């Protein structure tokens, strides 16, 4: 199934000014109000029905109808407007210990969401407030006030806080600048370059004046990456030899590799790495649905002779960088150096298809589900 729609975030001078104000405002700024509250009584949630083996299918999910009571003292009721689906959620479908707890069978899944308060039983919130939460995969919910963050978008589409101005954007920023320790003159290679994180990595590197090589699958993604300034783009689906393609795109080698894919891309990056190259290992989507253990890179020993530093990272360990990221992003957008794309499915019932689509390469930029 194809995504419901493609949306391109094109920012003219007026919108850039609005965004500049937004990104310099606190996400906890004053929110909108409503004259009266509307209590939701019935909502739909996506539950994990079974644990997948390999690529998830629709049969691994089920829709549950849940009755919501009025919020208890200290609670807030929220109607979700947008939710995100992200590759890391695939690991949470497995019953294994990791940096995030596994989803529980027969219970609602969770993830990032933007919603609107419908009823508040806590003085910190009022009906009409926009909030950010970790209670995605559902149309609405009751939660303690402390589990929510107020959001004042000031003209920016609220869903941007699930993408370029949110976790994916910060992931790109922290991974490139802190983990890979970007330096003047670096040549940067990015796998998964047309995804939510990869596209931001490409643009941040370009905004700082670097040569960027991106890898993506399909002519449409290649064209988009070229349109946002990526110097060389490899269509890995059309290339019979990824090693040769990267060597041709970067004949002098690469200084930085931002890895979203793993597998053959990691091997090619090792082959093209310069002395003292730095690798930021953000994700390895190529193996997330593997049903048997995948072999490691056959050329891993190159990290010795080339003195390569390879470091994995999780964005939650770098939230302290958010204020500086927001300040820098504000400037780059105002200067026309950063934009983004969204792939949008509509309706909670389409959330599983949106999620599965991530692993089929159906998204350009951020994959989102619009709930209302």
N, C-alpha and C positions, 0 to 999 in steps of 0.2 A: 504494500500500500504506500502511496506517495504522501508526503506531508500535506496538511490542509492548505498551507500558504507559505510563501516566502515573503519576508518583510526586510527591506533594507533601511538601515538607519542613516538617512542622508541629512546632514546638519548644515543649514545655511547660516548666515551670520547672526540672524535673530535667535535661532535655536541654540547656536553656540553660546550666545550671551546668557540665555536662560540656563543652559547647562553649567556655565561657569559659575553662576550664582548658586545653582543647586549643589554642585560638588564641593563648594566651600561652605555650605550650610551643614549643620549637624543633622544626622539622620534622626535625631531625637527632637527636632524642632517642633514648633506648634503645628497642630493638625487641624483638619477640617471638622466641623460639627454638624449635627443633624438636629432637627427640631424634635424628633421623637425616635425611640428605639423600636426595632422590629426583631422580635425573637424568632429565630429559625427553629423549626420543630423536627424536620427530617432532612438528612443529608446523605450523600453517597460517598463511600470510601473504596479505595482499591486495597484489597487484602492479598497477601502472598498465600496462594492456595497450595503450591507444591514447590519444591526446590528443583531448579532446572539442572539438566545435564547437557552441557554445551550451550548453544544459543537459546535464550529464553523464548518461549512461545506464549501465545494468548492463554493456553491452558494452565500456565503457572500462576495466573491472576484470577481474581474474582471480584465482582462488585457487590458490596454489602450496603444495605440501607440501614442507617443508624438514626435513632431518635435522640435529639439533643434536649436535655432539660434546660431550664433557666440556669445561668451561671451562678455558682455558689459564691459566698462572700470571698473577695480576693481574686475572683476569676473574671475572665473576659470572654465573650463569645465573638467569633470572627467568621466572616464569610470570605473564603479565599477567592482571589481574582486571577492569580497566576501561580503556577508551580513549575519547578524545574525538574528535568531528568538528566542525570549525569552518569558517565561510565563507572565511577567508583561504586555506584549502587549495585552493580553486578556482583561485586565481592560480598556485599551484605546479604545477598540471596543464598549464599553458602553458609552452612552451620559450622563455621570455623572462627577461631579467635583472630582478630585483626585490630587495626587502630580504631575502627568503628564497629559497634556490636551488630551481630547479624539480625536481619528482619525475622520476626517470629511468625510461624505458620498460623493462619487464621486471624491475624491481626493486621491493622492498617500499617502500610509502609509509611515512611516519612522522608522528608527532604525539604529543601528550601521552598518557601512560598511567600507571596505578597497577598495581603488580605485587608479587609475593611471591618472595623469593629461594628457589630450590630447591636450588642447589648453589653454594658459594662457594669460590673459589681465591684469595681475598684476605682478609687479616686484618681489614679494615674492615667486612666483612659476614659474616653467618652465615645458615644456612637458617632461614626463617621471618620474616626481616626484611621489612617493607613498604618499598617504594621507589617513587619518582617518577622518570619518565624521559621522553625524547623518542622512545621506540621503540614507538609505537602501531602500529595496523594489522597486528598479528601476535599470535599466542597466546603466544609465548615467544621468548627470544633470549639470546645470550651478549654481554656488553659489558664494557669496562674498568670497574673499580670507580669511577674518577673521573667516569664518565658518569652515575652514579646518585646520587640524594639520598635519604637515609633519611627515613622518614615515621612519626611516632607520632601517630595520630589522637585518642587519648584519648577515645573515645566518639563522635566525629564520624564519620559514614559516609565511608569513604575517598574515594569519588568526589567529595565536596565540594571536594577539592583540585584537581579539574579544572574546577570551576565557581565557586561563590560565594566560596570561600576560596582560589581559585587565580587563573589568568591572566584569566578574564573579570571577576572581582571587582576585581582590581587595575586592569584597563583602565578600568572604570567610575570608580573612585576617582581615578586619575591624570587621566583626561580631564576629569572634572567639576571637581575641585578645583584642579588645576595648569594644565591647558590652557585651560579655560573660566574659570578664576579666579573661582569662585562667590563672590558677595558677598551680604551681608544684603539681603533684599527682592527678590532676583532671581526672575523668573518663568522657569521652565525648560521647554523643549519637547524631547521625546525621541522620535525615530523608532525603529522596531523595538523598541518598549517592552516587548514580551512575550518578547523573546529573553534569552539568558544575560547579556549586557552591559546591554542596555536596562533590564531589570527591576531590576538592581542600581543603575543610575543613578537611576531613579525613587525607589527606597527611600532611597538616600543623601541625595538632595535633600530628601525628606520628613523624614528623620531630623534634618536641619539646619533644618527649619522653613520650607521654600519651597513655593510653589505650583507644581505639576507638571502638565503636559499631556503625555499619551502618545498615540502613534499605533500601532495594531496592526490586524491583519486578522481579522475574524470575531467573532461575539458571545461565544464562549467566552473568547477572550483579553481582550476588553473587560471582561467580568464579573470575570475574575481580577484585572486591573489595578485595577479599582475596589475589589476586596476587600482589596488591600494598600495602599490609601490614595491612589491617584492621583486628583487633583482632577477633571480632565476627560480623557476618553478618546475619541479619534476612531477610528471604524472606517473606515479608508481604503477598504476594499473596498465599503462601502455608501454612501460619500459621492461624489456626482457632481462636486463642486468642493472639492478639498482646501484651496485658498486661502481660500474662504469658511468652511469648517469650522474652520480654525485661527483665523481672524479672530473667529469667534463664540466659540470657546473661550477666546481671550485678547484681549478687546476693547481692552485697554490695551497690547498688544504683548508681545513676549518679550525677555528679556535674555540668555538662554543657549539655544543649540541644540546638542544632542548628536546628531550625525548618524551613523546606522548604515545608511542606505538610499540617500541621494543622490536624484537625479532630481527628481520632482515635490515630494518632501518638502523638498528643499533650496530649491527655488523658493518654496514656501509660507513657509518660515522667513525667507527674505530679505524677502518682502513684509510679514511681521508683525514684523520686527526693530525694536527701539527704537534710539535713538541710542546708540552705543558698545556695541552687543551683541557678544557673544563666541560664536564657533562652534567647537566641538571636532569635528573631522572624523575619526571613528573607522573608518567603513566606508561602502561604497556598494554594498550587495548587489543593488540594482536593476540594476546594469550588469555584474555579474560574468560573466554568461552571454551577454552581447551578442555577436552575430556580425558586427556592423558598428559603427563608431565612433558613440557616442551624442552628441547635441548637448549642449553645456553649458547651464547655466541662462540663460534668455533675459533675466533681470533681474539679472545679476551686477553691473551697474554700481551697484546700490544699496549695495554695500559702500563706495562713495566718499562719497556724501551722508550716509549713516547712520554713517560712521566705524566700520564693522564690522571686528572682528578675526577672521579665519578661519585656523585652524591645524590641520593634519593631525598625527597622531602614531602611533607604534608603541609598544606597552607595554614592549617589551624595553629601551627607553631610560629607563625609569622604575622599574626594579626596586629602586632605593634607597628607594622609598616603601613597600616591602612591610612593614617592621616597624610603621610607623605605621598602615598600612591594617589590619593584623591586630589591633592594639590597638583601633582604632576599631570594627572589625567585631565584635570581642568584646563591646564595650559595647553596641552597637546590638542585637545578638542577645539579650543578657541583658535588655535593656529591652523586648524584643518588637517592635522597630522594623524588623527585617529577617528575611525568610524567603526561600525559593526553591522553584522547581519544577524537576523533571527529566522529560525524555522519554527513555525507555529502549528500545533494541532489544537483543535477546539473540542472541549468537553472532557469531563473526567473519564468517560468511557474510552477515550482515545489515548489516555496516558500510557497504557501498556504498549500500544503501537508506536508511540513516540519514543519510548525507551528502547524498544527492540530496534527501531530505526537507527539509533546511534551506532549499532554494531554492523549495520549494513551500509554505512556511509551516506545516509539520507539527509544529513543535516549540513547546512552551511552556516557557520557561526553557532549561536546558542540555540539549543533545542528547548522549546518551551511548550507548555500546555496552558491555553487560555480557558479559564473555568467559568467566567461569566461575561 
